Amino acid sequence: MKMKGLVCKKLGMTQLFDKTGKVLAVTVVEVEPNVIVQIKTDKTDKYKAIKVAVFDKKKNRTSGPEEGIFKKVNVSPRKVLKEFRVETTEGYTVGQELGCDIFTENEFVDVTAMTKGHGTSGAIKRWGSARGRMSHGAGPVHRAPGSLGAHTFPARVFKNKHMAGRYGNEKVTIKNLQIVKVDSVKNCLFIKGSVAGHKGSIVIVKGHGEASK
C-alpha cells in the first residue's frame, strides 16, 4: 500500500445521495495543486518522504530560507510547506503537481485540522457541565462550576478538574473517514461526515487504504 497525502482547504458541508438513495452528510474540501519541492530518500535523509508546497504567497512575505527552497526548484513562493512520509519515492519528481485524483472513491483517509477557537470559556460550554437550578433562591450562581474539592484535606484542587479555560484551537485527527466522491473537474473531495475547523481552514488528508466492498 502506498502512503499519500494532500494539503486541502475546507469549503463547508453539503449532502449527497448514495446508490440506495440514502442521504449522506459530507464535508467538501478543495484541493489546490500540491507542488513537490523536495524528495527525501534513505540515502540523503535516512527516511523516505516528499515535501509539498501549497497556496500562492507574495514574494515580499517570503523569508530568505523559504525563498531559497522555491528558487532551487523553480517554483513560485507558497504559504504552506508540508512533508508526507511515503513507503517509496518512485513515481514522484520535483515540480510535479499532485491533485485530488491521487485518491479514489470509497477510500478511507485520516483528516487532520485545527478546531474552531472559542477563547476562554466557562465549565458549561467547555466541558458540558450541568447548570444550577434556576429557582428557589439558587442565584446568582447558575453557571458556576460548583465545589472544587474538600476544604480541610487535601486543601487543594486536584489536577484535571473541569474548570473554565481556553477552549478549542487545537490540532485533532479524525481517522477512517470515507471519500464518497472525487470531483476532478472542480478539484474537490467529498468526505463522509464532519471535519474539524472553520470554513476556509487548512486540512491535511492522508490516505491509507481502500474501503471494503
C-alpha positions in Angstrom: 0.0 0.0 0.0 1.4 3.4 -1.0 1.1 6.2 1.6 -0.1 9.5 0.3 -1.4 12.8 1.4 -2.6 16.3 0.4 -2.9 19.7 1.9 -6.5 21.0 1.2 -8.9 23.8 2.2 -12.3 23.2 3.8 -15.2 24.7 1.9 -18.1 23.5 4.1 -20.7 20.8 4.3 -23.4 19.5 2.0 -25.5 16.4 1.2 -25.1 13.6 -1.4 -27.2 10.6 -2.2 -25.7 7.2 -2.4 -26.7 4.4 -4.8 -29.5 3.3 -2.5 -31.0 6.8 -2.2 -29.7 7.3 1.3 -28.7 10.9 2.2 -25.1 11.3 3.3 -23.7 14.4 5.1 -20.3 15.2 3.5 -17.6 17.7 4.0 -16.2 19.4 0.8 -12.5 20.1 0.7 -10.8 21.9 -2.2 -7.5 20.6 -3.5 -5.2 23.2 -4.9 -2.1 21.8 -6.8 0.3 20.4 -4.2 3.7 21.0 -5.8 6.5 18.7 -4.8 9.6 20.8 -3.8 11.7 18.2 -2.2 12.1 14.4 -2.2 13.8 12.7 0.7 15.4 9.3 0.5 17.2 6.8 2.8 20.5 7.8 1.2 20.2 11.5 1.8 17.9 11.9 4.9 17.7 8.3 6.4 14.0 8.1 5.6 11.6 8.4 2.6 9.3 11.5 2.3 8.0 14.1 -0.1 7.6 17.8 0.7 4.8 19.7 -1.0 4.1 23.4 -1.2 0.5 24.8 -1.5 -1.3 28.2 -1.8 0.4 31.1 -3.6 2.2 33.6 -1.5 3.6 37.1 -2.2 7.3 37.2 -2.7 7.8 40.1 -0.3 6.2 38.0 2.5 8.6 35.1 2.0 11.6 34.6 4.2 15.1 34.1 2.7 15.4 30.4 3.6 11.9 29.7 2.2 12.7 31.7 -1.0 15.8 29.6 -1.5 13.7 26.4 -1.4 11.4 27.6 -4.1 14.0 29.2 -6.2 16.0 25.9 -6.2 13.1 24.0 -7.8 11.9 27.0 -9.9 8.5 27.2 -8.1 6.7 30.4 -7.1 6.5 31.0 -3.3 3.8 29.2 -1.4 2.2 29.6 2.0 2.2 26.1 3.3 5.1 23.5 3.3 4.1 20.0 4.4 6.1 16.8 4.5 4.5 13.4 4.0 6.2 10.1 4.8 6.0 7.6 1.9 7.0 3.9 1.5 8.6 4.6 -1.8 9.7 7.7 -3.7 9.3 6.1 -7.1 6.8 7.9 -9.3 7.5 11.3 -7.6 9.5 14.1 -9.2 10.4 17.6 -8.1 8.0 20.1 -9.6 5.2 17.5 -10.0 1.7 18.7 -9.1 -0.5 16.4 -7.1 -4.3 16.7 -7.2 -7.4 15.1 -5.9 -7.1 12.3 -8.4 -4.5 10.5 -6.2 -7.4 9.4 -4.1 -10.3 7.2 -5.2 -13.9 6.9 -4.2 -14.6 4.6 -1.2 -11.1 5.1 0.1 -10.5 5.7 3.8 -8.5 8.7 4.9 -7.3 10.4 8.1 -8.1 14.1 8.3 -6.1 16.5 10.5 -7.2 20.1 11.2 -7.3 22.8 13.8 -10.6 23.0 15.7 -12.6 26.3 16.0 -11.2 28.5 18.7 -13.7 29.7 21.4 -11.4 31.6 23.6 -11.8 31.5 27.4 -15.0 29.6 28.1 -16.8 28.5 31.3 -17.2 25.0 32.6 -20.6 24.5 31.0 -19.5 25.4 27.4 -16.1 23.8 27.7 -17.0 20.5 29.5 -20.8 20.2 29.2 -21.3 20.6 33.0 -24.8 20.8 34.3 -26.3 24.2 35.1 -27.5 25.1 38.6 -31.3 25.2 39.3 -33.0 28.5 38.2 -35.5 28.7 41.1 -35.9 28.7 44.9 -33.2 31.2 45.7 -30.4 29.4 43.9 -28.9 32.6 42.3 -26.6 34.1 41.3 -24.5 31.0 40.7 -26.5 29.3 38.0 -23.4 28.7 35.8 -20.7 28.5 38.5 -18.5 25.4 38.5 -19.6 24.3 42.0 -17.4 22.7 44.5 -13.7 22.4 43.6 -12.9 19.8 46.3 -12.7 19.2 50.0 -11.6 22.1 52.3 -9.6 20.7 55.2 -8.0 17.8 53.4 -6.4 17.7 50.9 -7.0 21.5 50.8 -6.1 21.8 47.1 -7.7 21.4 43.7 -6.9 18.1 42.0 -5.3 18.1 38.6 -7.6 17.7 35.6 -10.5 19.3 37.4 -13.1 20.5 34.9 -12.8 24.3 35.1 -13.0 27.4 32.9 -10.2 28.0 30.5 -9.2 28.1 26.8 -11.5 26.0 24.6 -10.8 24.9 21.0 -7.9 25.9 18.7 -6.2 22.6 18.9 -5.0 20.1 16.4 -7.1 17.0 16.1 -7.1 14.0 13.7 -10.3 12.1 12.7 -9.5 8.7 11.4 -11.1 6.4 8.9 -13.3 8.9 7.1 -14.6 7.6 3.7 -14.3 9.5 0.5 -17.7 9.5 -1.1 -16.9 11.4 -4.3 -13.8 12.7 -6.2 -14.5 15.6 -8.4 -11.5 16.1 -10.7 -13.2 19.0 -12.6 -13.7 21.2 -9.6 -10.7 19.6 -7.7 -12.8 18.7 -4.7 -13.0 15.7 -2.3 -16.4 14.9 -0.7 -15.6 13.2 2.6 -18.3 11.4 4.6 -19.0 13.0 8.0 -17.7 16.2 9.6 -14.2 17.6 9.6 -12.8 19.9 12.3 -12.2 23.6 11.6 -14.0 26.6 10.2 -14.7 27.3 6.5 -11.5 28.2 4.7 -9.3 26.4 7.1 -6.4 24.1 6.1 -6.9 20.4 6.4 -4.4 17.6 5.9 -5.8 14.4 4.2 -3.8 11.2 4.4 -4.8 8.0 2.7 -4.0 4.6 4.0 -6.3 2.1 2.2 -9.3 1.1 0.2 -12.8 0.6 1.5 -14.1 -2.9 1.8 -16.7 -3.8 -0.8 
